[in-house]
Amino acid sequence: MIKHFLVPRVKENIVFHGSDFTELHKEVPSNVLPKFLGGVGELDNSSVVQALLDMEEEIKTLRCQMLEGAQGA
């Protein structure tokens, strides 16, 4: 359903696996996937989340700059 809205270049690089992880595991080793994706690894992205929270003001500023630039284009 989503693929209909994507440009061809993006469509070619996205693979939807659904709920059967057999094909996903052919592309991504199960030892790097969290359990909810049929893997054996643990997903701990807390350090990334904290880094983003620490940069919240900078991210807001960049977002505003990007939006202003897009409006001026």
N, C-alpha and C positions, 0 to 999 in steps of 0.2 A: 504494500500500500504506500509506504513512504518512498520507495524507489521511483515512483512516477513523478515525483517532484524534484528529483535530483538531476544534475547535469550529467551527461554520459561519463565524463572523467571520474566523477565521484562514484557513480554506480559501479564502475569497473573495480573499484578498490574496496567496496563494502560487501561483506558476506553475512547474510542473516542465517543463523543456525537454528533458530527455534528452540524447542525444548529437548531435542535429541542432540546430545553433545558429542556423538560419535564423529561427525565431520569436524567439529571444533577441535577435538583432541588430535585430529590428523594435522591440524595447522599450528596448534599451540600445545606444548607439553603439559600434561596434567599437574606436574610438580610446580608449575608457576601459576596455576589457577586456584582460586579459592574454592572451598567445598561447595558453595552454592552453585558453582559452574561445573561441578563434577570433578574438581581437582582435589589435590591433597594438601595444598598450601593454605596458609592463613593470610587473610587480607588485612594488613595493618598499614593504613595510609594516614595514621594520626600525625606523623611528622609533616606530611604534605599539607594536611588540613591546617595545622598550626602555623606553618609558614605562610599560607594564604591569609589566614586571619591576622597575622602580624603585619601583612602588607595591604590590609584592607583599604586604607586611605590612599595609598599609591595606586591601587587598582581602580578605585573610584575616579581618581584624577585622570588616569589614562583612558578610562571609559568615556568620560566627559569630553576629553580631547578628541577621541575617535569619533564620537557622535557629532561634535561641532565640525570636524573635518568633513564628515560625510554629508552634512547639510550644506556645506559650502561648495561641494563638488558639483 
